Amino acid sequence: MLEKMSYEQANTITNNWLDECSKLRRLDSAAIKQKLKEGFEPAQKGFRPISKEKLKYWKPELTVLLLS
């Protein structure tokens, strides 16, 4: 869903989502928002996220959690 969006659009959507999540469970939203910013900046430069195949190889335990 966030693919091919501008930095501002993606940042607004994820920040709104985090705000809604905080209503259900307290989050350290400043730390999370900083991590998201760190992820969005490389994406702006054209860096792509890790593929499912590479994730399965490098972090199989994380793959199980994400895909279950």
C-alpha positions in Angstrom: 0.0 0.0 0.0 2.8 2.5 0.8 4.6 1.5 -2.4 5.1 4.4 -4.8 3.8 7.0 -2.3 5.6 10.2 -1.5 7.6 10.4 1.7 5.1 12.8 3.1 2.1 10.6 2.3 3.7 7.4 3.7 4.9 9.2 6.8 1.4 10.7 7.4 -0.3 7.3 7.0 2.1 5.5 9.3 2.0 8.3 12.0 -1.8 8.2 12.0 -1.7 4.4 12.3 0.7 4.7 15.2 -1.5 7.2 16.9 -4.5 4.9 16.7 -2.4 2.0 18.0 -1.3 4.2 21.0 -5.0 4.5 21.9 -5.1 0.7 22.4 -1.7 0.2 24.0 0.8 2.7 25.1 3.7 3.0 22.7 7.0 4.9 22.7 5.8 6.7 19.6 8.8 9.1 19.4 11.2 6.1 19.1 9.0 4.3 16.7 8.5 7.4 14.5 12.3 7.9 14.4 12.8 4.3 13.3 10.2 4.8 10.6 11.9 8.0 9.4 15.2 6.1 9.2 13.4 3.5 7.0 11.7 6.0 4.8 14.8 8.0 4.0 16.6 5.1 2.2 13.4 4.2 0.4 13.3 7.8 -1.0 16.7 7.1 -2.5 15.5 3.9 -4.2 16.6 1.3 -1.7 14.1 -1.6 -1.6 13.2 -3.7 1.5 14.5 -7.2 1.9 12.8 -9.8 -0.2 10.8 -12.7 1.4 13.4 -15.2 0.0 16.3 -13.3 1.6 14.4 -12.8 4.8 13.7 -16.6 5.0 17.4 -17.3 4.6 18.8 -14.6 7.0 16.1 -14.4 9.6 13.9 -17.6 9.5 12.5 -17.0 13.0 11.3 -13.5 12.0 9.8 -14.9 8.8 7.7 -17.4 10.8 6.4 -14.6 13.0 5.6 -12.3 10.0 3.9 -14.9 7.8 1.9 -16.7 10.5 
